[in-house]
Amino acid sequence: MSTHPPITARPVRVAVAGAGNRGRTYADWVRAHPERAELVAVADPDPAARAAVGAPREFADWRALAAAGVEADAVVVATQDRDHVDPVLAFAGAGYAVLAEKPLAPTEEETRRIVEGVERAGVLFAVCHVMRYMPYTDLVKEVVDSGVLGELVSLDHLEPVGWWHYAHSYVRGPWRKEELSSPMLLAKSCHDLDWIAYVTGARIEQVTGFGGLKHFRPENAPAGAGERCTDCAAEADCPYSAQKLYLPVLREKGAVWPVTHVTGATGPTDEAGLLQALRTGPYGVCAYRADNDVVDHQVLAMLLSGGVTATFQMVAFTEQTHRQTRVFGSHGWLRGDGESVTVQDFRTGETTVRTVGAAGSNAADGHGGGDAGLMDAFVRAVATGDSGVLRSGTAASLGSHLAAFAAERARHTGTVQAVPAR
């Protein structure tokens, strides 16, 4: 399907709006592929973050970038969750291809505004549902689509957020409060709801569930806990000590994520600088005395089209590792761990194992190849005009967002909620 004019004889020109971890990740991919893409501009309120991206033109915010009329073919919108609507609509309305970070928006009304505006503009558009672009996902979907499992009956999916990842991003970090970002399910797991629909080829039609913030509360602080980990009598025995979370990473890997979130994109890279950031910044605050309010555990039960059932659990209290999935069919079942897939065929009794090899599961490791796969597909779509290579357009992403909003309504009301088809 080639509804957009192809680009010939030059790389795709890309601008980035939002120079946080995600924006820098996509910019890094562009710089690593100069034969295919060229980074032309960056917009972000933080001068250090802009400098870390290394684009030839810098702007203080996305509005200045949009007003400048930069010669670009595509814009990556990687601003904070609550600042997606206006830049996406502005850049799409100006005719740029747009790649938007997930979640699209924190409310159903705003999400629909983005989808309707992008479709009205008629531009190439994709959402950063990077799990769709992982080699592991290709393997799972290949097995499911092959028919070896027979008729799909049910699916069970776990997102092990990781005890330290939750403490970093959802207790002390930008996603710790719904009013600052979005509900935890939407911020972290619209990926997973989208993935469930993608690998099964079914739509989430009904959902119910439970969850809340159980552990990270002031009343659960250890005896003698201080306001900060750098001055705390209970620090040595606390699993959420900031020193324990960040110093080993710095010592073993250097100034990489999540250390760079603590020190800043161009901040100090030694232990003294990191400890000073913990003494003064949000990442050194006691995990039990922060102002967080998002859930630390949530479970969903879902009915998919065709009568397929599914369960999903997102929980903070795990190692930080790959998602774990089981798919149950009438003639076989599948067990996946993010790197390999084990399939038992009931007809033959044979069990087979297929693997895609070791791959990182978090942002520091490129989401198991998903970040690179997404950028490869997006740049290819812009270069060729072929939107068919994109797996995460408006309809698919709207479906996962609507399921997340329905799940939140179900959690707050104790009901079963229908998920709108559109």
C-alpha positions in Angstrom: 0.0 0.0 0.0 1.8 3.2 -1.2 -0.5 6.2 -0.5 2.3 8.6 0.4 5.0 9.8 -2.1 8.4 8.0 -1.6 11.6 9.8 -0.8 14.4 9.1 -3.2 18.1 9.8 -3.3 18.5 11.1 0.3 18.0 10.1 3.9 14.8 10.7 5.8 15.0 14.0 7.7 13.9 13.5 11.4 13.1 16.0 14.1 12.6 15.0 17.7 10.2 16.8 20.1 11.1 15.7 23.6 14.7 14.9 24.6 14.1 12.5 27.5 15.3 8.9 27.5 12.9 7.8 24.8 13.6 10.8 22.5 17.3 10.3 22.9 16.9 6.6 22.1 15.2 7.3 18.8 17.7 10.1 18.0 20.6 7.6 18.6 19.1 5.2 16.1 18.9 8.0 13.5 22.5 9.0 14.1 23.6 5.3 13.8 22.0 5.0 10.4 23.2 8.0 8.4 22.6 6.3 5.1 18.9 6.0 5.9 18.1 9.0 8.2 19.3 12.4 9.2 18.7 14.1 12.5 17.8 17.8 11.7 16.4 19.3 14.9 15.5 18.7 18.6 13.1 20.6 20.9 13.1 20.3 24.7 12.9 22.8 27.6 16.1 21.4 29.1 19.3 22.8 27.4 21.3 19.8 28.7 18.9 17.3 27.3 18.9 19.1 24.0 22.6 19.1 23.9 22.7 15.4 24.6 20.7 14.7 21.5 23.3 16.4 19.3 21.0 17.8 16.6 22.2 20.7 14.4 19.2 22.9 15.4 17.8 23.2 18.9 14.5 24.7 20.1 13.2 25.4 23.6 10.0 23.6 23.0 7.9 21.9 20.4 6.0 25.1 19.5 9.2 26.8 18.5 10.1 23.8 16.4 6.7 23.8 14.7 6.8 27.6 14.0 10.3 27.4 12.5 9.2 25.4 9.5 12.2 23.1 9.8 12.8 21.0 6.6 11.9 17.6 8.0 10.0 14.6 6.7 9.1 13.2 10.1 8.8 14.2 13.7 9.1 12.0 16.8 6.9 13.2 19.6 8.5 12.0 22.8 7.3 14.6 25.2 5.8 13.7 28.6 2.5 11.7 28.6 0.3 14.7 29.3 1.9 16.7 26.5 1.3 14.6 23.4 -2.0 16.0 22.0 -1.1 19.4 20.9 2.3 18.6 19.3 1.0 15.5 17.5 -1.9 17.4 16.1 0.2 20.4 15.1 2.9 18.3 13.3 0.4 16.0 11.6 -1.6 19.1 10.5 1.5 20.6 9.0 2.0 17.4 6.9 4.8 15.7 8.7 4.9 12.0 9.3 4.6 11.4 13.1 5.9 8.8 15.5 4.2 9.3 18.9 5.4 7.9 22.2 2.9 5.8 24.1 0.6 6.3 25.8 -1.0 8.7 23.4 -2.8 10.6 26.1 -4.0 10.2 29.7 -7.7 10.4 28.9 -10.1 8.8 26.4 -11.3 12.1 25.0 -7.7 13.3 24.3 -6.7 9.9 22.8 -9.7 10.1 20.4 -8.7 13.7 19.5 -5.3 12.5 18.4 -6.6 9.6 16.4 -9.3 11.6 14.7 -6.9 14.5 14.0 -4.2 12.3 12.5 -6.6 10.4 10.4 -8.1 13.7 9.1 -4.6 14.9 8.3 -3.9 11.7 6.3 -0.2 11.5 7.3 1.9 8.5 8.0 1.6 7.8 11.7 2.8 5.2 14.2 2.7 4.8 18.0 5.7 3.5 19.9 4.3 0.1 20.8 7.8 -1.3 20.6 6.7 -4.8 21.7 5.1 -5.3 18.3 8.5 -4.9 16.7 10.5 -7.4 18.9 11.9 -10.5 17.1 10.5 -12.4 20.1 7.0 -11.1 19.2 7.5 -12.2 15.6 8.2 -15.7 16.9 5.2 -15.9 19.2 2.9 -14.6 16.4 4.3 -17.0 13.9 3.5 -20.0 16.2 0.0 -18.7 17.0 -0.8 -18.0 13.3 0.6 -21.4 12.1 -2.4 -23.2 13.6 -0.3 -25.6 15.6 -2.1 -24.6 18.8 -5.5 -25.3 17.2 -8.3 -22.9 18.2 -7.2 -20.3 20.6 -8.9 -20.7 24.0 -7.1 -18.5 26.5 -4.0 -16.5 27.3 -2.2 -15.6 30.5 0.3 -12.7 30.6 2.6 -11.3 33.3 4.4 -8.1 33.3 7.1 -8.3 35.9 7.9 -4.6 36.3 10.8 -5.2 38.7 11.2 -4.0 42.2 13.9 -1.5 41.4 12.4 -0.3 38.1 9.1 0.5 39.9 10.9 2.3 42.7 12.8 4.4 40.1 10.1 5.3 37.6 6.8 5.0 39.6 7.7 5.9 43.1 10.4 8.6 42.6 10.2 9.2 38.8 8.0 11.1 36.4 5.2 8.4 36.3 4.7 8.4 40.1 1.4 10.3 40.1 -1.6 10.0 37.8 -2.0 13.8 37.7 1.6 14.1 36.3 1.4 11.3 33.8 -1.4 8.8 33.6 -2.7 5.6 35.4 0.0 3.0 35.8 -1.8 0.6 33.6 -1.8 3.1 30.7 1.7 4.4 31.2 3.4 1.0 31.6 1.0 -1.6 30.2 -0.9 -0.3 27.2 2.1 -2.0 25.6 0.9 -5.3 27.0 -2.8 -4.9 26.1 -1.8 -3.9 22.6 0.5 -7.0 22.5 -2.2 -9.4 23.6 -4.5 -8.1 20.8 -1.7 -8.3 18.3 -0.5 -11.8 18.9 -4.0 -13.3 19.2 -5.5 -11.3 16.3 -8.5 -10.7 18.6 -10.1 -7.5 20.1 -10.4 -7.0 23.8 -14.2 -6.7 24.3 -14.8 -6.8 28.0 -12.6 -6.3 31.1 -12.6 -6.3 34.8 -9.9 -6.2 37.4 -8.4 -5.2 40.7 -5.4 -3.4 42.1 -4.0 -0.6 44.1 -1.0 0.9 45.9 -0.3 -1.6 48.6 3.3 -1.2 49.8 4.9 2.2 49.0 3.1 4.1 51.8 4.4 6.1 54.8 3.0 3.6 57.3 5.1 0.8 55.7 8.4 2.7 56.2 11.0 0.7 58.2 11.6 1.8 61.8 14.1 4.6 61.9 13.7 5.5 58.2 14.8 9.0 57.2 13.5 11.4 54.7 16.4 10.4 52.3 18.4 7.3 51.6 21.6 9.2 52.1 20.8 9.9 55.7 18.8 6.9 56.9 19.4 4.5 59.8 17.4 1.8 58.0 19.1 2.1 54.6 21.4 -0.9 54.9 18.4 -3.4 55.1 16.1 -1.6 52.7 15.7 -3.1 49.3 14.6 0.3 47.8 17.7 2.2 49.0 18.7 4.6 46.3 22.4 3.8 46.8 21.7 0.1 46.2 19.7 0.9 43.1 22.1 3.3 41.3 25.7 2.8 42.6 26.1 -0.7 41.3 24.8 0.3 37.8 27.3 3.2 37.7 30.2 0.9 38.8 29.4 -1.9 36.4 28.0 0.0 33.3 28.9 3.6 33.7 26.6 6.6 33.3 23.7 4.8 31.5 19.9 4.7 32.2 18.7 4.8 34.9 21.7 6.6 36.4 21.3 9.4 33.8 17.8 10.1 35.0 19.3 10.8 38.4 22.2 12.9 37.4 20.8 14.4 34.2 21.7 13.8 30.6 25.0 15.8 30.8 25.4 15.5 34.6 28.3 14.1 36.6 29.4 10.6 35.8 31.3 9.8 39.1 30.1 8.4 42.4 30.5 11.8 44.2 28.2 13.4 41.6 25.6 10.6 41.8 25.5 10.8 45.6 25.1 14.5 45.5 22.1 14.1 43.2 20.6 11.6 45.6 21.1 14.1 48.5 19.2 16.8 46.7 17.0 15.4 43.9 13.9 13.3 43.8 15.6 10.0 43.3 17.1 10.0 46.8 13.8 10.5 48.6 12.7 7.6 50.8 10.5 5.2 48.8 7.9 5.2 51.6 7.8 9.0 51.9 7.4 10.0 48.2 4.2 11.6 46.8 3.4 8.6 44.5 -0.1 7.4 44.1 -0.1 4.9 41.1 -0.8 1.2 41.7 2.0 -1.2 42.5 -0.1 -4.3 41.5 -3.0 -4.8 39.2 -4.8 -7.8 37.7 -7.2 -8.0 34.7 -9.6 -10.6 33.4 -10.6 -10.1 29.8 -13.0 -11.5 27.2 -11.6 -11.2 23.6 -13.5 -11.5 20.3 -14.2 -15.1 19.4 -14.8 -16.1 23.0 -11.1 -16.1 23.9 -10.3 -15.3 27.5 -7.2 -13.7 28.9 -5.7 -12.7 32.2 -3.0 -10.0 32.7 -1.0 -9.2 35.8 1.3 -6.2 36.3 3.2 -6.3 39.6 6.2 -4.3 41.0 7.6 -7.0 43.2 9.6 -9.1 40.8 13.0 -9.2 39.2 13.1 -6.8 36.3 12.9 -9.2 33.3 11.0 -10.2 30.3 7.2 -10.6 30.2 6.0 -14.2 30.8 3.2 -15.6 28.6 1.2 -18.8 28.2 -1.2 -19.3 25.3 -3.6 -22.2 25.5 -5.1 -23.7 22.4 -7.4 -26.7 21.6 -4.5 -28.7 20.1 -1.4 -27.3 21.9 0.0 -24.7 24.2 2.8 -22.2 24.2 5.0 -20.9 27.0 7.1 -17.8 26.3 9.7 -16.0 28.4 10.8 -13.1 26.1 13.7 -15.0 24.6 12.4 -18.4 23.8 9.1 -20.1 23.0 8.2 -23.7 24.1 5.4 -25.4 22.3 3.7 -28.7 23.0 1.6 -30.2 20.2 -1.2 -32.4 21.7 -1.6 -34.3 18.5 2.0 -35.7 18.4 3.0 -35.2 22.0 6.1 -33.4 20.8 7.6 -30.4 22.6 9.7 -28.0 20.7 11.8 -25.0 21.8 12.6 -22.1 19.6 14.7 -19.1 20.7 15.7 -15.7 19.4 18.6 -15.5 21.8 19.4 -13.2 24.7 18.0 -9.7 24.4 17.5 -7.0 27.0 14.0 -6.4 28.4 14.1 -2.7 29.4 14.8 0.8 28.0 18.6 0.5 28.7 18.7 -2.6 26.4 16.5 -1.4 23.6 13.4 -3.4 24.7 14.6 -6.7 23.2 15.2 -5.2 19.8 11.8 -3.5 19.7 13.2 0.1 19.7 15.4 -0.6 16.7 12.6 -2.6 14.9 10.2 0.3 15.4 12.6 2.9 14.0 13.5 0.7 11.1 9.8 0.3 10.2 9.0 4.0 10.6 11.9 5.3 8.6 11.2 2.7 5.9 7.5 3.7 5.8 8.5 7.4 5.4 11.1 6.7 2.8 8.9 4.4 0.6 5.5 5.8 1.3 4.4 2.3 2.3 2.4 2.5 5.6 1.9 -1.3 5.4 5.2 -1.9 7.2 3.9 -0.1 10.3 2.3 -2.4 12.9 1.0 0.3 15.3 -1.3 2.8 13.6 -4.3 4.6 14.8 -6.9 1.8 14.9 -4.6 -0.6 16.8 -3.4 1.9 19.3 -6.9 3.2 20.0 -8.0 -0.3 20.8 -5.4 -0.8 23.5 -6.0 2.6 25.0 -9.7 2.1 25.2 -9.1 -1.3 26.9 -6.9 0.4 29.5 -9.4 3.1 30.2 -12.2 0.5 30.6 -9.9 -1.5 32.9 -9.4 1.6 35.1 -13.2 2.1 35.2 -13.6 -1.5 36.3 -11.0 -1.2 39.0 -12.5 1.9 40.5 -16.1 0.6 40.3 -15.8 -3.1 40.8 -17.7 -3.8 37.6 -17.2 -5.5 34.3 -16.7 -2.9 31.6 -17.3 -3.1 27.8 -14.5 -1.9 25.6 -15.9 0.2 22.7 -15.0 -1.1 19.3 -14.0 2.4 18.2 
